[in-house]
Amino acid sequence: MGIIQDSLDKAAEHTATRPIPKSGPAQMRFLVRSEKGSTRAVAELLGVSQRTVERYVKAQIKRPRKDLAARIEREVRRRWQPRVRERAKKHAATTGGITIETRARFGFTAAPGTTDDGRVRRITQHLPPAYAARLFDAQTVGATERQLQDIAAEGLQEIYFKDQGRRADGLLVEFTDIDYVELDF
């Protein structure tokens, strides 16, 4: 996955209202429930045998090895409280908006004959709900990382650099060399 996609997923994880299960067996039972009771599907998901999953569910194995523990936790976090996540996304897409914090190289193309060489900037900016909705819709349909970056760049261009049309008319922003991106909604 890409950096924007990962940031959207991480922001959605932070909307949880309850902590994820702590123990290996509890996490495994949650995964089995989320897969409608199919230990085979969980085994394929985690890359272990079906018997191993069954032993975790029965608490015959209590502590998974480090690599398996990381995979289990990642899958539990991905599936934890889906309705809470959807409600938070809906709120961000309709009324709340999304906050983006990034450090990246921003270059500009303005009116003919004027340019500004790109430079690394650290920007924290709240984007209106329309951009949050576009990001979520693009994520849902499986947009590429470049497309997600373009939506974020357009939002920063309009809100941060053009100040919602009050200045820099005709400015086009390039969003490259991303160091990090953190999203919050």
C-alpha positions in Angstrom: 0.0 0.0 0.0 0.9 3.6 -0.3 1.6 6.3 2.3 -1.8 8.1 1.8 -3.7 4.8 1.9 -1.9 3.7 5.1 -2.6 7.1 6.7 -6.3 6.8 5.9 -6.4 3.3 7.4 -4.5 4.5 10.5 -6.8 7.5 11.0 -9.8 5.1 10.8 -8.2 2.9 13.4 -8.0 5.9 15.8 -11.7 6.3 15.7 -12.3 3.1 17.8 -14.2 3.6 21.0 -12.9 0.4 22.7 -9.5 -1.2 22.8 -8.9 -4.3 20.7 -8.6 -7.7 22.5 -5.3 -8.1 24.2 -4.5 -11.9 24.3 -3.7 -14.1 21.4 -6.7 -16.4 21.9 -9.1 -13.5 22.3 -7.8 -11.9 19.1 -8.1 -15.2 17.3 -11.7 -15.7 18.5 -12.5 -12.2 17.2 -11.0 -13.0 13.8 -13.0 -16.3 13.6 -16.2 -14.5 14.5 -15.5 -11.8 11.9 -15.0 -14.5 9.3 -18.4 -16.0 10.2 -16.9 -18.9 12.1 -14.5 -20.1 9.4 -11.2 -21.2 10.9 -10.0 -22.1 7.4 -10.5 -18.5 6.2 -8.6 -17.2 9.2 -5.8 -19.7 8.7 -5.5 -18.6 5.0 -5.6 -15.0 6.0 -2.7 -15.4 8.6 -0.7 -18.0 6.7 -1.0 -20.7 9.3 -2.7 -24.1 9.5 -6.4 -24.5 10.4 -5.4 -26.6 13.4 -3.2 -23.8 14.7 -6.2 -21.4 14.6 -8.4 -24.0 16.4 -5.7 -24.4 19.1 -5.7 -20.6 19.7 -9.5 -20.5 19.8 -9.4 -23.2 22.5 -6.6 -21.3 24.3 -4.3 -24.3 24.0 -1.7 -21.8 22.6 -1.7 -18.6 24.4 1.2 -16.5 23.1 1.9 -16.3 19.3 5.4 -15.9 18.0 6.3 -12.3 17.2 5.7 -12.3 13.4 2.4 -14.1 13.8 1.4 -11.8 16.7 2.0 -8.8 14.4 -0.1 -10.3 11.6 -3.0 -11.2 14.0 -3.0 -7.7 15.5 -2.9 -6.0 12.1 -5.9 -8.1 10.9 -7.8 -7.5 14.2 -7.2 -3.7 13.9 -8.4 -3.7 10.3 -11.7 -5.4 11.3 -12.3 -3.7 14.7 -15.5 -1.7 15.1 -16.5 -1.3 11.4 -19.7 0.7 12.2 -17.8 3.2 14.3 -15.3 3.7 11.5 -18.0 4.2 8.9 -19.8 6.7 11.2 -16.6 8.7 11.6 -15.9 8.6 7.9 -19.5 9.7 7.2 -19.1 12.6 9.7 -15.8 13.7 8.1 -17.2 13.5 4.6 -20.4 15.5 5.4 -19.6 18.0 8.2 -16.3 17.5 9.9 -13.6 17.4 7.2 -10.2 16.0 7.5 -6.9 17.3 8.9 -3.7 16.5 7.0 -0.2 16.9 8.4 2.6 16.3 6.0 6.2 17.0 5.2 6.8 16.9 1.5 8.3 18.7 -1.4 5.9 21.3 -2.9 6.6 22.8 -6.3 4.5 25.4 -8.1 3.6 26.3 -11.6 2.0 29.8 -11.8 1.3 32.3 -14.6 3.5 32.0 -17.7 7.1 33.0 -17.0 6.9 32.6 -13.3 7.8 29.4 -11.4 8.9 28.6 -7.9 11.3 25.7 -7.4 10.0 23.0 -5.1 11.1 22.9 -1.5 10.3 20.8 1.5 7.5 22.2 3.7 5.8 20.9 6.8 2.1 21.7 6.6 -0.8 21.0 8.9 -4.1 22.0 7.3 -7.8 21.2 7.8 -9.5 20.3 4.6 -13.3 20.7 4.1 -15.6 17.7 3.9 -15.7 17.7 0.1 -12.0 16.6 0.0 -12.6 14.0 2.8 -15.5 12.6 0.8 -13.4 12.4 -2.4 -10.5 10.7 -0.5 -12.9 8.1 1.0 -14.7 7.5 -2.3 -11.4 7.0 -4.1 -10.1 4.7 -1.4 -13.4 2.6 -1.7 -13.1 2.2 -5.4 -9.4 1.2 -5.2 -7.7 4.3 -6.4 -4.0 4.2 -6.9 -1.6 6.0 -4.5 -1.0 8.7 -7.2 -4.7 9.4 -7.4 -5.0 9.8 -3.6 -1.9 12.1 -3.6 -3.5 14.2 -6.4 -6.7 14.6 -4.3 -4.7 15.6 -1.3 -2.5 18.0 -3.4 -5.6 19.6 -4.8 -7.1 20.1 -1.4 -3.8 21.7 -0.1 -3.6 23.8 -3.2 -7.1 25.3 -2.9 -7.2 25.7 0.9 -3.6 26.4 1.9 -1.8 27.9 -1.1 -4.7 29.7 -2.8 -6.5 30.5 0.4 -9.9 29.4 -1.0 -9.5 31.6 -4.1 -8.3 34.8 -2.4 -4.8 34.7 -3.8 -2.5 33.0 -6.3 -5.0 32.5 -9.1 -3.8 29.9 -11.6 -1.3 28.3 -9.2 -0.8 24.6 -9.7 0.8 22.6 -6.9 3.0 19.5 -7.2 3.0 17.2 -4.2 6.1 15.0 -4.3 8.9 13.4 -2.2 6.5 12.8 0.7 8.4 12.3 3.9 5.3 11.5 6.0 1.6 12.1 5.9 -0.8 11.9 8.9 -4.5 12.2 8.5 -7.1 12.7 11.2 -10.9 12.9 11.1 
